[in-house]
Amino acid sequence: MIPTKSDNTQKPQLRTKLFDGDKGSITHQIVELFAKHANTKGIRAIPMGDLAKELRISTKTLYKNFRTKEDIIYELVVKWEKRVHKPITYYGDDLIEILRTWLKIWIDNDAQFSTEFWTDLKTDYPQLYKVYVDSLYYRIETLKIKVAPYLKEGINPEFAWQAYFILMTACSQAKTFETLKMTREECVFEAFDFWIQGAVDLKRIKEAVVSD
């Protein structure tokens, strides 16, 4: 799912309210359980009471940790931002592999949650959805800048990137990869390799030295 573009930002907008050193705490368990349910359900279809029951805690304890459902969703978006805003050189110095790594991060995040989750996020929590969109497009714009010098001669850059987004979006949809009897990841990477072969000067990009 590549959402409608919003204004870009260059730094994470949110900070976690959880302590990283306490992964086994009830707060982390609540977030992880909510994420698990969000894989198959929309946000509206995940009652707070059901989370408490499954974790064998009282609703009072749950609400002591998270006053609202939005507070839990906030932490999911924080985790996404944390992954996205790592320096590009964190992933190595091979630009094609950086592109592939970033693509996998996007696939994993998109596949982690249901279509209903994304719909509810956009409708009911627009500010958090905007943070997600901003962070996604910040990284996309960064990668576009890095790749631009290595597009094949005569290639229209705008056309090349529009074709990229159309391919990635189509191949991430179940109706496409299921028809082709592929997994989402297989289908997206097949499209990525197809695009790279057609749009990028592979000899020059393999010689590139990546810097932030």
VMD Tcl script that draws the C-alpha trace (Angstrom):
set ca {
  {0.00 0.00 0.00}
  {1.52 3.31 -1.11}
  {-0.69 6.02 0.37}
  {-1.53 9.46 -0.96}
  {1.41 11.77 -0.57}
  {1.49 14.25 2.29}
  {4.04 16.94 3.19}
  {7.50 15.50 3.74}
  {9.46 15.63 6.95}
  {13.11 14.84 7.62}
  {13.03 13.76 11.25}
  {10.88 11.38 13.29}
  {7.85 13.26 14.55}
  {7.03 10.92 17.45}
  {8.88 9.59 20.47}
  {8.05 6.34 22.19}
  {6.56 6.40 25.65}
  {7.84 2.88 26.31}
  {11.20 1.79 27.67}
  {13.23 -0.29 25.19}
  {15.00 -2.11 28.00}
  {11.77 -3.60 29.31}
  {10.58 -5.69 26.36}
  {8.70 -8.15 28.56}
  {6.63 -5.50 30.31}
  {2.85 -5.50 30.09}
  {2.94 -2.32 27.99}
  {5.05 -4.04 25.33}
  {2.82 -7.11 25.49}
  {-0.26 -4.97 24.88}
  {1.31 -3.32 21.82}
  {2.49 -6.66 20.41}
  {-0.90 -8.29 20.92}
  {-2.69 -5.36 19.29}
  {-0.30 -5.61 16.30}
  {-1.00 -9.34 16.05}
  {-4.76 -8.74 15.83}
  {-4.24 -5.85 13.40}
  {-2.77 -8.36 10.97}
  {-6.28 -9.67 10.26}
  {-8.63 -7.01 11.63}
  {-9.32 -3.32 11.43}
  {-8.67 -1.03 14.38}
  {-12.39 -0.73 15.12}
  {-12.68 -4.52 15.35}
  {-10.13 -4.84 18.18}
  {-11.93 -4.17 21.51}
  {-9.76 -3.09 24.41}
  {-11.62 -5.54 26.64}
  {-10.61 -8.45 24.41}
  {-6.93 -7.47 24.74}
  {-7.23 -7.43 28.52}
  {-8.97 -10.80 28.55}
  {-6.37 -12.42 26.30}
  {-3.52 -11.05 28.41}
  {-5.32 -12.10 31.59}
  {-5.25 -8.64 33.06}
  {-8.08 -6.38 34.20}
  {-9.35 -3.61 31.94}
  {-8.30 -1.25 34.72}
  {-4.69 -2.42 34.34}
  {-4.90 -2.08 30.57}
  {-6.24 1.48 30.75}
  {-3.59 2.33 33.33}
  {-0.98 1.60 30.66}
  {-2.89 2.96 27.67}
  {-5.69 5.44 28.22}
  {-7.05 4.97 24.71}
  {-6.68 2.75 21.67}
  {-4.98 5.67 19.96}
  {-2.13 5.46 22.49}
  {-1.43 1.89 21.34}
  {-1.55 2.84 17.66}
  {0.80 5.71 18.44}
  {3.44 3.17 19.53}
  {3.01 1.16 16.31}
  {3.70 4.28 14.27}
  {6.70 5.12 16.47}
  {8.20 1.69 15.68}
  {7.69 2.29 11.96}
  {9.33 5.73 12.11}
  {12.29 4.31 14.02}
  {13.00 1.85 11.21}
  {12.50 4.38 8.41}
  {14.71 7.17 9.73}
  {17.93 5.21 10.08}
  {20.71 6.77 7.94}
  {20.76 5.28 4.46}
  {24.36 4.12 5.00}
  {23.12 1.97 7.88}
  {22.12 -0.55 5.20}
  {25.56 -0.72 3.58}
  {27.19 0.95 0.58}
  {25.69 -1.06 -2.30}
  {22.92 1.17 -3.67}
  {20.94 -1.64 -5.31}
  {21.04 -3.67 -2.11}
  {19.97 -0.61 -0.14}
  {17.00 -0.27 -2.49}
  {16.13 -3.93 -2.03}
  {16.49 -3.72 1.76}
  {14.27 -0.66 1.94}
  {11.72 -2.37 -0.30}
  {11.62 -5.34 2.06}
  {11.08 -3.02 5.05}
  {8.10 -1.51 3.24}
  {6.72 -4.94 2.24}
  {7.06 -6.28 5.77}
  {5.35 -3.27 7.30}
  {2.56 -3.20 4.74}
  {1.93 -6.93 5.07}
  {2.03 -6.78 8.87}
  {-1.36 -5.06 9.02}
  {-4.68 -5.72 7.30}
  {-6.29 -3.54 4.66}
  {-8.97 -2.72 7.24}
  {-6.27 -1.53 9.65}
  {-4.91 0.96 7.12}
  {-8.42 2.15 6.24}
  {-9.31 2.73 9.90}
  {-5.97 4.43 10.56}
  {-6.53 6.90 7.72}
  {-10.17 7.55 8.65}
  {-10.11 7.60 12.45}
  {-6.55 8.69 13.24}
  {-5.56 11.07 10.41}
  {-2.69 12.69 12.30}
  {-0.99 9.35 12.95}
  {-1.66 8.28 9.37}
  {0.00 11.50 8.20}
  {3.11 10.69 10.26}
  {3.26 7.29 8.55}
  {2.86 8.86 5.09}
  {5.43 11.57 5.80}
  {8.05 9.06 6.92}
  {7.40 6.81 3.93}
  {7.75 9.61 1.42}
  {10.80 11.05 3.15}
  {12.65 7.78 2.54}
  {11.29 7.46 -1.00}
  {12.48 10.98 -1.87}
  {15.91 10.21 -0.37}
  {16.24 7.08 -2.51}
  {15.06 8.92 -5.64}
  {17.83 11.48 -5.16}
  {20.44 8.74 -4.73}
  {19.32 6.80 -7.81}
  {18.64 9.75 -10.15}
  {22.23 10.06 -11.47}
  {22.18 6.41 -12.54}
  {19.02 6.36 -14.63}
  {19.74 5.33 -18.21}
  {20.44 8.08 -20.70}
  {17.25 9.31 -22.36}
  {14.98 8.01 -19.59}
  {12.36 10.48 -18.42}
  {12.84 10.56 -14.61}
  {9.21 11.36 -13.81}
  {8.00 8.56 -16.04}
  {10.55 6.16 -14.54}
  {9.41 6.84 -10.97}
  {5.71 6.80 -11.82}
  {6.27 3.41 -13.46}
  {8.11 2.25 -10.34}
  {5.26 3.25 -8.01}
  {2.62 1.72 -10.27}
  {4.54 -1.57 -10.41}
  {5.21 -1.70 -6.67}
  {1.62 -0.84 -5.77}
  {0.09 -3.35 -8.19}
  {2.42 -6.19 -7.20}
  {1.82 -5.65 -3.48}
  {-1.90 -6.30 -3.94}
  {-3.26 -9.78 -3.29}
  {-5.23 -9.93 -6.54}
  {-1.95 -9.56 -8.46}
  {0.43 -11.87 -6.61}
  {-2.24 -14.53 -6.00}
  {-3.15 -14.58 -9.69}
  {0.52 -15.10 -10.50}
  {0.77 -17.79 -7.80}
  {3.51 -15.85 -6.04}
  {3.98 -14.43 -2.56}
  {3.71 -10.68 -2.09}
  {7.49 -10.46 -1.62}
  {8.29 -12.56 -4.69}
  {5.97 -10.49 -6.85}
  {7.27 -7.12 -5.64}
  {10.92 -8.10 -6.06}
  {10.24 -9.52 -9.53}
  {8.76 -6.13 -10.44}
  {11.69 -4.35 -8.84}
  {14.23 -6.35 -10.86}
  {12.20 -5.72 -14.03}
  {12.23 -1.96 -13.34}
  {15.94 -1.85 -12.45}
  {16.88 -3.66 -15.69}
  {14.84 -1.22 -17.78}
  {15.48 2.11 -16.05}
  {18.92 2.00 -14.42}
  {22.46 1.87 -15.77}
  {23.56 -1.16 -13.77}
  {27.26 -0.80 -14.52}
  {27.42 2.75 -13.19}
  {25.18 2.18 -10.16}
  {27.28 -0.79 -9.04}
  {30.28 1.50 -8.99}
  {28.46 4.08 -6.87}
  {29.70 5.00 -3.40}
  {26.76 5.70 -1.10}
  {26.88 8.51 1.45}
  {24.25 10.23 3.59}
}
mol new
graphics top color blue
foreach p $ca { graphics top sphere $p radius 0.5 }
foreach p [lrange $ca 0 end-1] q [lrange $ca 1 end] { graphics top cylinder $p $q radius 0.2 }
display resetview
